[in-house]
Structure formats: structure tokens, C-alpha cells
């Protein structure tokens, strides 16, 4: 019969294990709660760099991770006369209101002294009758504190600035401007009269683009110190009588006056080129201009004089004002088919600045207007050049054949405006202008920062309400041209107060008593408790799980602990064979850890060690049925002895006779057994106590491995008492059977009994 191991009070192993585990949990919880309480005196964690996930928000900071570049973002909403600088969390750092009350026309840049240089849309105030998308006319420089430092208008009946400007290192400004050319001038330049050229105002002229370099003077004047006119660099194959007649495909440095890409009522309109961005490379002294009407961008030499810029020779690169490079639509210069076209109404073409992996290459927003299935992309190009000299591929086009990096997202399509900027950390900031949205994208194409302009014509929008539509189809009422990101170490910010204000948008702060910046992931104004363990994130030791659960009490919450070992046995809980007990303790070597073993039976006799009468031997083997197992019985059989008179008697009888001459002790076989049994009970009790001490030590992890055990033997004293002894070094080797007596085996003995008990028989008969 198998006996289950029980505690001394009758509690089963599984119950005892549960009690121990509960005690561990209680201790862990109590300890962590105390530590969390003490920790409230100061945050345990540094605030995250950027922390937002606000899918339900419609404006402001939508999402942000620690991969974002940081710094400050500048933008000028079309419906507003104010430009805004925000930090990474979408909080206002500064704003500049146009002293002239102008809406943007369309770009704005911060200068190295912290002032703002912006374009202004003078609209109906312009003296001319020409108007087009991105019209400007005014330039303003506004101090950090909002005071007007300089303003100047370039607007007349024959010219007006539009779209973009570019501050130069010498303090001058490059600007794109339309200029009026009459129908007669157009015919003289070989323009096909079948191409319509009526302007929106009804005047039948053409308005190509020019670039002017402006030197500000005083507070309201300027000098134009350099010019470049696209009109000076035309080619055509329509009228051989004109001076600029030639094979278009043989002159990639010139612009075909008769090429138009727009369709419908836009075909050949007065805004024929529609250039929309300008950039400057100080290292190469080159200017890059993007022209949506051609689906191309161009690079020209800035080192020329104005006279050289009007011709085809001169300057660092020896080509005067001709194109040094062009890319996007080889059809414009007679190379390739429509299938070779790569740009479709692009915007914001610029060189990538320092720090980015593609530094010195070109980035742009490819709007996709005109694609078979319209969609927008951001692209990076690597033009092949040597010190600013660009080579042409064997097929007659300028390389590369394809972008080196492209990014888009499902449903992204902005037919107009928008932009892209390479950041020094390798990310790219994308402006989807039609939706007033900014995304910062890492090289893998993942969005790590997202913000939506919250400013419209009537002020800011209410958070979480749907944005109204804009004036153009597919746009929203928060439309903008593009944004620009500035590093935190940008010189213009060096001595400025960058203490952030609140969000630009109207929102509800549900915890106004808390300063939850950087700890408010969901945007409710309250400090987060992401894992809902009752410990707020600034004080949380483990954001991914409950701080109050530390089963192994090692000071690390289990959810963030790679090695949870509740019973300290060196085995992780998930691999533990016996939770709450030492896996190394298995006294009976049965493969079941003692703490989870219902029967610890070291001698394999079916009796648990705690109740074993004869450890190391079979308790059920009792040949002489005297209540003492044979393994602990010095006379397991009623063995025969011989007295001096050759009278046979049993060992038991001989013992009885010896007892008659001793102190009052059992004087018969039954008395001896009774006496032995009473001593055994005491021994068993002591053994039980000892066993439980071993188990207790094992469970508390204070001892490991199997305890040493000694063999036990029983001998008879001269007085006839049974005593438990340990083998003496001088005791004969009981593993070797003794020689048989001359008379042969004692009566009733087998050879197996003699081999095991023969030494005792000889010892008894030699007395």
C-alpha cells in the first residue's frame, strides 16, 4: 500500500505548495507596493522623447515615437496670415503674424537670427491683371518678437513673385517671378500660334518664369543684383525663320517653347511653366528650379553675371544660363516617350543637407497628377556628376534611370502643393499640403511622427471634429504649401525663449491639475498608466506589466524579468518541474522533485521515508514476524544455537535465558519484541522530525542536492537488548559470505540466508 506524504498537521503536498506560493506572492506585492509608494517622491523614469498615439484626434499631434528627429517645425497655413513654429509635441514655440495682414504666397523660412522671411499674397492689390496659383507679390522679414524688420513688393503690370523664395548665405534672397511676354514676342520666339496663351484675365500674352536675386535695402527697399530668364534659353522646331530654330533633341540645355503637358483649359495657358520651388547649393554655387508645367526640374549656374546668365557661355561651368542638368520628363527635350516620364506635377525639389545618408542628393514630392492611376510619392535621386558637371547617359537622357528611394502610403494623393525634406537623422519629413498633414518617415518607410495643421480661416479647429473641405476638390480647409524642420541647435534658436505653450488647437484637458507633457500618450491631458497596474508611467518600473507582481522578489517585476525563479532553485519558473520547491532535491531518485512527490520512498519498499520502519530495507520483509523488518533485525529468523551440552535451542530462547539475569527488561520473546517496538516508535518519531527538517530546508532553498545517508544496523548487547549502530571499521566485511560451519548449514537455513546472516550466527555461537 502506497502512503502519501503529508505534513505533520495533515496538510497535503499540493495544499502546502499553494500556501507557500501564496505567501511568496503576498510578500512580493507588499514589497513592490511599498517601493512604489516611496518612489512617488520623484519619477523613476526619464520622460520619453516623443510619446503619442491618438488615432481619434483629427488635428494636432497624431502620433510620435522616439525615432522622430525632434527639433521644431515651421508652417504657414494658406487660410491664415500667421506662421507657426511648434515643437515635437505640437506645442506652440513662437508665431509670426504678417504685419501687412497677408496670407502666405506661399513659403516661409526662419533665418539664422531667428527672424522669419515669408512671402505674402497681395491678391487684388496687385497692379497687374495676372493671377495664378501660388501668387505672391510681397516679401516680409519679421523679428522673433513679431516686429516688422523689412518688407518689399515685387509686383507690377509686367511681373510678380510667386510660390517660393530661397535665402542665400550672403543675406540676399532668390525669388521666382512671372514676367509678361506679348504675343508678338512669343511668335518671334517660334511659338506655334495654335497653342492658346490667354491668361486668366483674358489678356492673350504668355508669362514664363524668371529668377531674381534680391538685396534688401533699409526697411522697405531692395536692389535686384542678378537675373535669369527662361525666355533667353528657348529652342523650337516649328519656325525655321527664327533664330532659335533647331532640333530639340539635340539641345537638352534649352527649353522647347512649344511643349505643353497640361490638358484641357490649362493647355498652353499664360502660366506656361508654372515653376513652384527654388533651392540653392552653396558648395556648387548652383540653383535648382522645379517647373510643374514641364514635369521637370532644372539646375543652372549661379556664378554667372546677369549678362552671362542671358547667354550660353561663361560662369564656372562654361554654359552661361543654359541648363546644366534636367530630370523628370525626357519628352520635353525630344528623348523618350510618355512611358519614360517620371515626374508628374512635382513640388519642393531640394538638395538634401548634412547628416542624411543621401546628403547632397535631391529629394522631391512627386504629386502624381497625370499618372494613369493618380497617387503621390516622395523620391530621392542621385544625379551623376563630377564637381557639378553632369553627364548624359548613352540614351541621351540625364540619369538616374530611377530614384534611389521612394515612399508612399495607401491613398496618398495630393494633386497640388506638398513637399519633402531630408533630415540629419536619416528620416524624411513629408508635407501632404492638400490635407495640411506632416509625416516624418524613417528609412524603412515607417511613420514616426505625424501632425495635422489645426489652423483654418476662422482660427483653430476643435479637436476630434472632422475637418471641413477646402476650396479645391480633394482638399481640407487647413491646406498649406509645405513645412520646414529646424534642428534644435539651429543658430536662429540659440538665444531664444523656447518655453513651449499649449497646443494650437482647441482641446479638452481632463486633468488640468497635472502637467502630463510627454506622459500623455492618448491626449486626454492625464499622466498615463499604460499597463493599468495603478502605478503611473513616470514611476513605473515595468511599462509592459504589473509592477506589483514579483514572484521571485528580485526587485524586477515579472513582466520585465527575463529570469523569474520564484523558488530560487536556479530554474526559471516557465521550465520549473516543481514550482515553489528546489528541483535539485529528489531523495528517492524517482525523477519526481520531492516537493511535488506524493511518495518519497528512498528504499523502494512502498513506505514513505517519513513512516519507514527500516530505512534502506524492505519494511514488509519480517521473516520471524517479530515486528522488526529483517533489514533492521539482528535475528531475522529463529536461528538454532548450541549450548555446551549439545542441546539445541532457538536464538529467541537463548535470549530469554540471558534476560533472566539482567535488569528488569523483557524476559521472553514477546517481551523483547515489545521492548524493541517501544524504542522503535521513538526512533520513528525522531526520523519523522528529521525528514520534515530536510524538506523544510529544501523548500527554502538553504540546502541543495541529496543529503548523505548512513547505513543502519541492529546488534544485540550482552544484556540481550537490540541497539541501532553504525558499522565499525573493524566489523567483518558483510559483503563477503562467511565459511560454512563444519556441521553444515544450521537447521532450516538456506544458503541465501547464510550468506546474509551467517556472520551474526557465528558471532552468537562463539560466545
C-alpha positions in Angstrom: 0.0 0.0 0.0 1.4 3.4 -1.0 1.4 6.1 1.6 1.0 9.8 0.5 3.4 12.3 2.0 1.6 14.5 4.5 2.7 17.4 6.6 2.8 16.9 10.3 -0.6 18.6 10.6 -2.2 16.5 7.9 -1.8 19.1 5.0 -1.2 17.5 1.6 1.7 18.4 -0.6 -0.3 20.3 -3.2 -2.1 22.3 -0.5 1.2 23.1 1.2 2.7 24.2 -2.1 -0.2 26.5 -2.7 0.2 28.1 0.7 3.9 28.7 0.1 3.2 30.2 -3.3 0.5 32.5 -1.9 3.0 33.6 0.8 5.6 34.5 -1.8 3.0 36.4 -3.9 1.8 38.3 -0.9 5.3 39.2 0.1 6.2 40.4 -3.4 3.1 42.5 -3.7 3.6 44.1 -0.3 7.3 44.9 -1.1 6.5 46.4 -4.5 3.6 48.4 -3.2 5.9 49.9 -0.5 8.6 50.7 -3.0 6.1 52.3 -5.5 4.7 54.4 -2.6 8.2 55.5 -1.6 9.1 56.2 -5.3 6.3 58.8 -5.6 8.8 61.4 -4.2 10.4 61.5 -7.6 10.0 59.9 -11.0 11.9 56.7 -11.7 11.9 57.1 -15.4 13.2 59.8 -17.8 10.3 61.1 -20.0 10.1 59.5 -23.4 11.5 61.6 -26.3 8.2 61.7 -28.0 5.1 59.8 -27.0 1.7 60.0 -28.8 -0.8 57.5 -30.3 -4.0 59.4 -30.8 -6.0 57.8 -33.6 -9.2 59.6 -32.5 -7.6 63.0 -32.9 -8.3 64.9 -36.2 -5.7 67.8 -35.8 -2.5 68.4 -33.8 -0.1 65.7 -32.8 -1.5 62.4 -34.0 1.4 60.1 -33.4 5.0 60.1 -32.3 7.8 57.7 -31.3 11.3 58.0 -30.0 12.6 57.6 -33.6 11.4 61.0 -34.6 14.1 63.7 -35.4 12.9 66.2 -32.8 13.6 69.9 -33.4 11.0 72.4 -34.5 8.6 72.6 -37.4 7.6 75.8 -39.3 4.5 76.1 -41.4 2.2 78.8 -42.8 -1.5 77.7 -43.3 -3.0 79.1 -46.5 -6.1 80.4 -44.8 -4.1 82.3 -42.1 -1.9 85.4 -42.1 0.3 83.8 -39.3 3.3 81.4 -39.5 3.8 78.9 -36.6 6.7 77.2 -35.0 5.9 74.1 -33.0 7.9 71.6 -31.0 7.9 67.9 -31.5 4.8 67.5 -29.3 2.8 70.0 -31.3 3.1 72.9 -28.7 3.5 76.4 -29.9 7.0 77.8 -29.5 6.5 81.0 -31.5 4.3 82.6 -34.1 4.8 85.5 -36.6 1.7 87.4 -37.8 2.1 89.2 -41.1 2.3 93.0 -40.3 0.7 93.6 -43.7 -2.0 91.1 -43.0 -1.0 88.9 -46.0 -1.8 85.3 -46.4 1.2 83.2 -47.5 2.3 83.3 -51.0 3.4 80.6 -50.4 6.6 79.7 -48.5 8.3 80.9 -45.3 11.8 80.3 -43.8 13.5 81.1 -40.4 16.8 83.0 -40.7 19.9 82.5 -38.6 18.9 85.4 -36.3 15.5 83.9 -35.5 13.6 86.2 -37.8 11.1 85.0 -40.3 11.3 85.6 -44.1 8.0 84.9 -45.7 6.1 85.5 -49.0 2.9 87.4 -48.9 -0.1 87.1 -51.3 -1.2 90.6 -52.1 -4.0 89.3 -54.3 -6.3 92.0 -55.6 -3.8 94.7 -54.5 -1.5 93.7 -57.4 -1.5 96.4 -60.2 -1.4 93.7 -62.9 -4.3 91.7 -64.2 -2.5 88.3 -64.0 -3.3 85.8 -61.3 -2.3 82.2 -60.8 -1.9 79.5 -58.2 0.8 80.4 -55.7 0.8 84.1 -56.5 2.7 86.3 -54.0 3.9 89.8 -54.7 5.2 90.7 -51.3 8.1 89.7 -49.1 8.4 90.3 -45.3 11.0 89.8 -42.7 9.6 89.7 -39.2 11.6 89.6 -36.0 11.3 86.8 -33.4 9.2 89.2 -31.3 6.8 90.0 -34.2 8.2 93.4 -35.2 8.5 94.1 -38.9 12.2 94.4 -40.0 11.8 94.7 -43.8 9.1 94.5 -46.4 9.2 94.9 -50.2 6.8 94.2 -53.1 7.8 92.9 -56.4 4.5 93.3 -58.3 3.7 95.3 -61.4 1.7 95.1 -64.6 4.6 93.0 -66.1 6.0 90.9 -63.2 5.1 89.4 -59.9 6.8 86.9 -57.4 5.1 83.6 -56.7 5.4 80.3 -54.8 8.9 80.1 -53.3 11.9 82.0 -52.2 15.4 81.0 -51.1 17.6 82.9 -48.5 21.3 83.0 -49.6 24.3 82.9 -47.2 25.2 86.5 -48.2 21.8 87.8 -46.9 20.3 88.1 -50.4 17.2 86.3 -51.5 16.4 84.3 -54.6 12.8 84.5 -55.8 10.7 83.0 -58.6 8.7 85.6 -60.6 6.4 85.5 -63.6 7.1 88.0 -66.3 4.9 89.2 -69.1 5.7 88.4 -72.7 3.5 89.6 -75.5 2.0 87.5 -78.3 4.4 89.2 -80.7 7.4 88.2 -78.6 6.0 84.7 -78.5 5.7 84.5 -82.2 9.2 85.9 -82.6 10.5 83.1 -80.3 8.9 80.5 -82.6 5.8 79.7 -80.6 3.1 77.9 -82.5 0.1 80.3 -82.6 -2.3 77.2 -82.4 -1.3 76.9 -78.8 -3.6 79.0 -76.7 -1.9 81.5 -74.4 -4.7 83.6 -73.0 -4.2 84.4 -69.3 -7.0 84.0 -66.7 -7.7 87.8 -67.0 -8.3 87.4 -70.8 -5.1 89.0 -72.0 -3.5 87.0 -74.8 0.0 87.0 -73.5 2.4 84.4 -72.1 4.0 84.5 -68.6 7.2 82.5 -68.5 9.4 82.3 -65.3 12.4 84.3 -64.3 14.7 84.2 -61.2 15.7 87.4 -59.4 18.3 87.8 -56.7 17.2 90.5 -54.2 19.4 92.6 -52.0 17.3 94.0 -49.1 17.9 97.7 -48.5 16.7 99.5 -45.4 13.3 98.6 -44.1 11.3 98.7 -47.3 13.5 98.8 -50.4 15.7 96.3 -52.4 18.1 96.0 -55.3 17.9 93.3 -57.9 21.5 92.3 -58.3 21.2 89.3 -60.6 18.6 87.9 -63.0 18.0 84.7 -65.1 15.2 84.5 -67.7 13.9 81.2 -69.1 13.0 83.2 -72.2 16.7 83.5 -73.0 17.1 79.7 -73.3 14.5 78.6 -75.7 14.6 76.2 -78.7 11.9 75.3 -81.2 11.5 73.2 -84.4 8.3 75.0 -85.6 9.5 78.1 -87.4 12.9 77.8 -89.3 12.9 81.5 -89.9 13.6 82.2 -86.2 17.0 82.5 -84.6 16.3 79.8 -82.0 15.2 77.2 -84.6 16.9 73.7 -84.2 16.4 70.1 -83.4 15.0 70.0 -79.9 16.6 66.6 -79.1 20.0 68.0 -79.9 19.7 70.7 -77.3 19.0 69.3 -73.8 20.4 72.5 -72.4 17.4 74.5 -73.8 13.6 74.6 -73.3 11.2 73.8 -76.1 8.7 76.8 -76.2 6.1 74.6 -77.9 6.0 71.8 -75.4 3.0 71.7 -73.1 1.9 68.9 -70.8 -1.3 70.3 -69.3 -4.6 69.3 -70.9 -8.0 70.9 -71.2 -8.3 74.5 -70.5 -4.8 74.6 -68.9 -3.1 73.7 -72.2 -0.7 76.4 -73.1 -2.2 78.9 -70.7 -0.3 82.1 -69.8 1.2 80.2 -66.8 3.1 78.0 -69.2 6.0 76.8 -67.0 4.5 77.1 -63.5 7.7 76.9 -61.6 6.9 76.2 -57.9 10.2 75.7 -55.9 13.7 77.1 -55.9 16.8 75.9 -53.9 20.5 76.8 -53.7 23.6 74.7 -53.4 26.4 76.9 -51.9 29.1 74.3 -52.4 28.4 74.1 -56.1 27.0 77.7 -56.5 24.1 76.2 -58.4 20.4 77.0 -58.4 17.7 74.3 -58.8 14.2 75.3 -60.0 11.2 73.0 -60.3 8.6 73.6 -63.0 5.3 71.7 -62.7 4.2 72.7 -66.2 7.1 70.8 -67.8 7.1 67.9 -65.2 10.8 68.6 -64.9 13.3 70.4 -62.7 16.4 72.3 -63.9 19.9 73.2 -62.5 21.6 76.4 -63.6 24.8 78.1 -62.8 24.7 81.0 -60.3 28.3 82.0 -60.7 27.5 83.9 -63.9 26.9 87.6 -64.3 23.4 88.7 -65.4 24.8 89.2 -68.9 26.3 85.7 -68.9 23.1 84.2 -67.5 21.3 85.6 -70.6 23.7 83.7 -72.9 25.2 80.3 -73.5 28.7 80.8 -72.3 30.5 81.9 -69.1 30.4 81.1 -65.5 32.1 78.3 -63.5 30.7 75.6 -65.8 31.1 77.5 -69.1 27.4 77.3 -70.2 26.1 80.7 -69.2 22.5 80.4 -68.2 21.7 77.2 -70.1 20.6 74.1 -68.2 23.4 72.2 -66.6 21.0 69.3 -65.7 17.3 68.4 -66.1 15.3 65.4 -64.9 11.7 64.1 -64.9 10.3 64.1 -68.4 12.7 63.4 -71.3 9.9 64.1 -73.8 10.4 67.8 -73.2 13.8 67.6 -75.0 12.8 65.0 -77.5 14.2 62.0 -75.7 11.9 59.1 -74.9 8.1 58.6 -74.9 5.4 59.2 -72.3 6.4 55.8 -70.8 9.7 57.4 -69.8 8.1 60.3 -67.9 8.9 60.0 -64.2 7.7 63.3 -62.7 4.0 64.4 -62.6 3.4 67.9 -61.3 6.2 67.7 -58.7 6.9 70.2 -55.9 9.6 71.2 -53.4 12.7 69.9 -55.2 15.8 70.5 -53.0 19.3 69.2 -52.2 19.5 67.0 -49.1 21.5 68.6 -46.3 24.2 67.4 -44.0 23.8 64.2 -41.8 21.4 62.3 -44.0 22.7 59.2 -45.7 21.7 60.7 -49.1 23.4 64.0 -48.3 24.0 66.1 -51.5 21.4 64.1 -53.5 18.0 65.5 -54.5 14.6 65.0 -52.8 11.2 66.0 -54.1 7.4 65.4 -53.7 6.1 63.8 -56.9 2.4 64.7 -56.9 1.4 62.2 -59.5 -1.1 64.4 -61.3 -1.3 62.8 -64.8 -0.5 59.3 -63.8 -2.9 56.7 -65.1 -3.9 55.9 -61.6 -3.1 59.1 -59.7 -1.0 58.7 -56.5 1.8 60.7 -54.9 5.3 59.6 -53.9 8.4 61.1 -52.3 11.6 60.3 -54.2 15.3 60.7 -53.7 17.6 60.9 -56.8 21.3 60.6 -57.1 22.5 62.6 -60.2 25.7 61.5 -61.7 28.1 64.5 -61.7 31.7 65.4 -61.1 32.2 68.7 -59.2 28.9 70.0 -60.6 29.4 68.8 -64.2 26.6 66.4 -65.1 26.9 63.6 -67.6 24.4 62.3 -70.1 23.6 58.6 -70.4 24.1 56.8 -73.7 20.4 57.1 -74.4 20.7 60.8 -74.5 19.0 61.5 -71.2 20.2 62.7 -67.8 20.4 60.0 -65.1 19.5 58.3 -62.9 17.1 56.0 -64.6 15.1 55.7 -61.4 15.0 57.1 -57.9 17.2 55.5 -55.2 14.5 55.8 -52.6 10.7 56.1 -52.9 8.0 56.3 -50.3 4.2 56.4 -50.4 1.3 55.2 -48.4 -2.1 53.8 -49.3 -4.4 56.5 -50.6 -1.8 59.3 -50.6 -2.6 61.7 -53.4 -2.0 65.4 -53.4 -2.6 66.8 -56.9 -1.1 70.2 -55.8 1.3 71.8 -53.3 3.2 69.5 -50.8 6.9 68.8 -50.1 9.7 66.7 -48.6 12.8 67.4 -46.6 15.7 65.1 -45.7 16.6 65.3 -42.0 20.0 64.8 -40.4 19.0 61.6 -38.6 18.2 59.9 -41.9 14.5 60.4 -41.8 12.4 62.4 -44.2 9.7 64.9 -43.4 6.8 64.8 -45.8 4.2 67.5 -46.3 0.8 66.4 -47.8 -0.3 70.0 -48.3 -3.8 69.3 -49.5 -4.6 67.8 -46.2 -2.4 70.1 -44.0 -0.6 67.0 -42.8 3.0 66.3 -41.9 4.6 62.8 -41.6 8.2 62.0 -40.6 9.2 58.8 -42.1 12.3 56.6 -41.3 14.4 54.9 -44.0 12.3 51.8 -43.6 9.2 53.8 -44.6 7.6 53.8 -41.1 5.9 56.9 -39.9 7.5 58.0 -36.6 5.8 61.4 -36.3 2.5 62.7 -37.6 0.9 66.1 -37.2 -2.1 67.8 -38.8 -2.3 71.6 -39.1 -5.2 72.8 -36.8 -5.5 76.3 -38.2 -8.1 77.5 -40.7 -9.5 80.8 -42.0 -11.6 81.3 -38.8 -8.9 80.3 -36.3 -8.2 76.9 -34.9 -10.4 73.8 -35.2 -11.9 71.8 -32.3 -10.0 68.7 -31.5 -11.6 65.4 -32.7 -14.1 67.1 -35.0 -14.0 66.3 -38.7 -12.2 68.9 -40.8 -14.4 70.8 -43.3 -13.5 70.5 -47.0 -11.3 73.1 -48.7 -11.9 75.3 -51.8 -10.3 72.7 -54.1 -11.7 69.3 -54.7 -9.9 66.7 -52.5 -8.6 69.2 -50.0 -9.4 70.2 -46.5 -9.8 73.7 -45.0 -6.4 73.5 -43.3 -4.3 73.4 -46.6 -0.7 74.6 -46.6 2.2 74.8 -49.1 4.9 72.9 -47.2 6.6 72.8 -43.8 10.3 73.0 -42.8 12.0 71.3 -39.9 14.8 73.0 -37.9 17.4 71.3 -35.7 17.3 72.1 -32.0 20.9 73.6 -32.5 19.9 75.8 -35.4 21.6 79.2 -34.8 18.3 81.1 -35.1 17.1 79.4 -31.9 20.3 79.8 -29.9 19.3 82.7 -27.6 15.5 82.4 -27.9 13.0 81.6 -25.2 11.8 78.1 -26.4 9.5 77.5 -23.4 6.5 75.7 -25.1 3.0 77.0 -24.9 -0.1 74.9 -25.3 -1.4 73.1 -28.4 -2.6 75.3 -31.2 -6.0 73.5 -31.5 -8.9 73.7 -29.2 -8.9 70.6 -26.9 -10.3 69.4 -23.6 -7.8 68.8 -20.8 -9.4 66.3 -18.5 -6.6 66.6 -15.9 -5.8 70.3 -15.8 -4.2 69.9 -12.4 -1.5 67.7 -13.9 1.5 68.5 -16.1 1.3 65.5 -18.2 3.5 66.5 -21.1 5.4 63.5 -22.6 3.4 61.2 -20.4 0.1 61.8 -22.1 0.1 59.2 -25.0 -3.7 59.3 -25.6 -4.0 63.0 -25.4 -6.5 63.3 -22.6 -4.3 65.6 -20.5 -3.7 63.0 -17.8 -0.5 61.1 -16.9 -0.7 57.7 -18.4 -0.7 54.3 -16.7 -0.2 52.2 -19.8 -0.2 48.8 -18.1 -3.1 49.7 -15.8 -1.3 48.5 -12.7 -2.1 51.5 -10.6 1.4 53.0 -11.0 1.7 55.9 -13.4 4.3 55.7 -16.1 6.8 58.2 -14.6 7.1 55.9 -11.6 6.5 52.6 -13.3 9.3 50.0 -13.2 7.8 47.9 -15.9 5.6 49.6 -18.5 4.6 46.2 -20.1 3.1 44.6 -17.0 2.0 44.8 -13.4 4.7 46.3 -11.1 3.0 44.6 -8.1 3.9 41.1 -9.3 7.4 40.0 -8.4 7.2 36.3 -7.6 10.9 35.8 -7.0 11.3 39.1 -5.1 14.4 40.1 -7.0 13.2 43.7 -7.4 12.2 43.3 -11.1 8.5 43.0 -11.9 7.9 39.6 -13.5 6.6 41.1 -16.8 10.0 42.7 -17.3 12.1 40.0 -15.7 13.8 37.6 -18.1 14.6 35.1 -15.3 11.7 34.6 -12.9 12.8 32.0 -10.3 10.2 32.0 -7.5 11.7 29.1 -5.6 15.3 30.2 -6.0 16.4 26.8 -7.3 18.2 28.1 -10.4 15.4 27.1 -12.7 13.2 29.6 -14.5 9.6 29.3 -13.5 8.4 28.5 -17.0 10.7 25.5 -17.0 10.4 24.6 -13.3 9.4 20.9 -12.7 8.1 21.7 -9.2 7.1 25.3 -8.6 7.8 26.5 -5.1 10.4 23.8 -4.4 14.0 23.0 -5.3 14.2 21.0 -8.5 17.5 19.5 -7.3 16.1 17.6 -4.3 14.9 14.1 -5.2 15.8 11.9 -2.2 14.4 8.7 -3.7 15.8 9.4 -7.2 12.5 8.6 -8.9 12.6 11.6 -11.2 9.9 13.5 -9.2 11.1 16.5 -7.3 10.4 15.9 -3.6 8.3 19.0 -3.2 5.9 17.6 -5.8 6.4 13.9 -4.9 3.3 12.3 -3.2 5.5 9.4 -2.1 9.2 9.8 -1.2 10.4 6.3 -0.8 14.2 6.1 -0.8 14.4 2.3 -0.3 11.6 1.4 -2.7 9.6 -0.6 -0.2 6.3 1.2 -0.8 6.5 3.1 2.5 7.3 6.8 2.6 10.6 7.8 4.2 8.7 9.7 6.9 7.0 6.5 8.0 9.7 4.0 7.2 10.4 1.4 10.0 13.7 0.4 8.5 15.3 2.9 6.1 17.2 1.3 3.3 15.4 -2.0 3.6 12.0 -3.5 2.8 9.7 -2.9 5.7 7.4 -5.8 4.6 10.2 -8.4 4.9 9.9 -9.8 8.5 10.7 -13.5 8.3 10.3 -14.2 12.1 7.2 -12.0 12.3 8.6 -10.2 15.3 7.6 -6.7 14.1 11.1 -5.8 13.2 11.9 -5.7 9.4 14.6 -8.2 8.5 16.9 -5.4 7.4 17.0 -4.0 10.9 16.6 -7.3 12.8 19.8 -9.0 14.1 17.9 -12.3 14.3 15.5 -12.2 11.4 15.0 -15.9 11.8 14.5 -18.1 14.9 18.1 -19.4 14.3 19.3 -22.5 16.1 22.1 -22.2 18.7 24.1 -25.0 20.5 24.8 -25.0 24.2 27.7 -26.7 25.8 25.6 -29.9 26.3 24.7 -30.1 22.6 21.2 -29.2 23.4 19.5 -27.4 20.6 17.6 -24.2 21.4 16.4 -21.2 19.4 18.1 -17.9 19.4 15.0 -16.5 21.0 15.1 -19.0 23.8 18.7 -18.2 24.4 17.9 -14.6 24.6 15.1 -15.3 27.1 17.6 -17.1 29.4 20.0 -14.2 29.2 17.3 -11.8 30.1 16.6 -13.6 33.3 20.0 -12.5 34.6 19.7 -8.9 33.7 17.9 -5.8 34.9 14.0 -5.7 34.7 13.7 -6.0 30.9 11.6 -8.2 28.7 12.1 -11.8 29.8 10.5 -13.5 27.0 10.4 -13.3 23.2 7.3 -11.2 23.3 8.8 -9.0 26.0 11.9 -8.4 23.8 9.8 -7.5 20.9 7.6 -5.2 23.0 10.8 -3.5 24.3 12.2 -3.2 20.8 8.9 -1.8 19.5 8.8 0.9 22.1 12.3 2.0 21.2 11.5 1.9 17.5 8.5 4.2 18.0 10.8 6.8 19.5 13.2 6.3 16.6 10.5 6.6 14.0 9.3 9.8 15.6 12.8 11.2 15.5 13.1 10.1 11.9 9.9 11.9 11.0 11.1 15.1 12.6 14.4 14.8 10.8 12.7 14.2 7.4 10.5 17.2 7.8 13.6 19.3 8.6 15.2 18.2 5.4 12.0 19.1 3.4 11.8 22.5 5.1 15.5 23.3 4.2 14.9 22.1 0.6 11.8 24.3 0.2 13.5 27.4 1.5 16.4 26.8 -0.8 19.0 26.6 2.1 20.4 23.3 1.0 20.7 21.6 -2.3 21.4 18.1 -3.6 20.8 14.8 -1.9 21.7 14.5 1.8 24.3 12.0 2.9 22.8 8.9 4.4 24.4 6.2 6.5 23.6 2.5 6.7 21.9 1.4 9.9 22.5 -2.0 11.6 21.0 -3.6 14.7 23.1 -5.7 17.2 22.4 -7.5 20.4 24.1 -6.2 23.6 25.4 -8.5 26.2 22.2 -7.8 28.1 20.2 -9.0 25.2 18.9 -5.6 24.1 18.6 -4.6 20.5 20.6 -1.4 19.6 20.9 0.5 16.4 24.6 1.0 15.4 26.7 2.2 12.5 29.1 -0.3 11.1 32.5 -0.2 12.7 35.6 -0.1 10.6 36.7 -3.3 12.4 33.4 -5.1 11.6 33.9 -8.0 9.2 33.0 -7.3 5.7 29.4 -8.4 5.5 29.5 -8.2 1.7 31.6 -11.4 1.8 29.8 -14.6 3.0 31.4 -16.5 6.0 32.6 -20.0 5.6 30.1 -22.7 6.4 30.3 -24.5 9.8 31.7 -28.0 9.9 28.2 -29.3 10.6 26.8 -27.6 7.5 24.0 -25.1 7.3 22.1 -24.5 10.5 18.8 -26.4 10.5 16.2 -24.7 8.4 18.6 -22.2 6.8 19.0 -21.6 3.1 22.3 -20.6 1.5 21.0 -17.1 0.8 20.2 -16.6 4.5 23.6 -17.9 5.5 25.3 -15.5 3.0 23.4 -12.6 4.5 23.2 -13.5 8.3 26.0 -16.0 8.7 28.3 -13.6 10.4 25.8 -13.0 13.1 25.2 -16.7 13.6 28.9 -17.4 14.0 29.2 -14.5 16.5 26.4 -15.8 18.6 27.7 -19.4 18.7 31.2 -18.3 19.6 30.2 -16.7 22.8 
